[in-house]
Amino acid sequence: MRRTRTAHPSGEDSVGALLTIGRVLLGLCFALDGGWWLYTWDVRAAYLEQSGPFGFLVLPFAVAYLVCGLLVAIGRAVRPSTLPLMAVAGLIATLVHTDLGPGGIGEYDLERHGVINAGALLTQATLVGSLMLPFGAPSLRLPIDVRAIVLGRILLGGTLVVGALWQAHDYDARFALVEAATGDTVWVPLLIAVRIVLGVGLAMGRFLRLAAGGLAITIAAGLVTTGGALEAGAVLGTEAFAHQLFVGGATIGGLLELTALGPLASRLPPSADVPSTTDTENGGD
């Protein structure tokens, strides 16, 4: 794969620390989700078998999440480790979430199966966008692949905007979820509006650090406002919310990396900056 060799930003100590924090959070969330897949094996198998005999994939998917997530978190073989994670996200989206009709496995109102799956398609795309950031910038010691970073930034920003618009369209359900969890619904429309504005800025490469940092805060706030969903009787069950927590954490990790990279993620470099040789860094990490 051809890589763009670009100088790293100034203030390397602070940039490197934030880049590392984002990568560690991203990798740990995938690893924890892999462990959660094993812990909730029966539910995950039923989840995969909605579209066919795919329950056997629980083990390889969980192992990929665990092993590759941990490798990303500890900074070993980061680039090759992100590839299986992206592949799993793509397979889950294709095997499970392309069914937009009624149905489901009972974790939610079966009539909302299509709505839930449409949102889950966006979630998997958001995860792929987040993973493209450590692929493009595993650390400050290695050349940066600006193309991967820019594509990840556009995908991440775009899916967050569409997701926020989807929440606005499905406002009653979002309102009910927050009300059941914490009873504090005053922030719901504000969080949706802010996410749309900042997501557009991120996708367009404008005010990147403000947009990425602000989106990380809104996602964290969204997780906090649905925190009560872990309690019995809330709209989301424990299993669904735990997965949501891991996905939210992984997305925040990607946004922290974008906050660190700042202007480097704003645009593609001139084609002349792309070397004619393949980057063969040891292990790709």
Secondary structure, 3 states (H helix, E strand, C coil): CCCCCCCCCCCHHHHHHHHHHHHHHHHHHHHHHHHHHHHCHHHHHHHHCCCCCCHHHHHHHHHHHHHHHHHHHHCCCHHHHHHHHHHHHHHHHHHCCCCCCCCCCCCCCHHHHHHHHHHHHHHHHHHHHHHHHHHHCCCCCCCCCHHHHHHHHHHHHHHHHHHHHHHHHCHHHHHHHHHHHCCCCCCHHHHHHHHHHHHHHHHHCCCHHHHHHHHHHHHHHHHHHCHHHHCCCCCCCHHHHHHHHHHHHHHHHHHHHHHHHHHHHCCCCCHHHCCCCCCCCHHHC
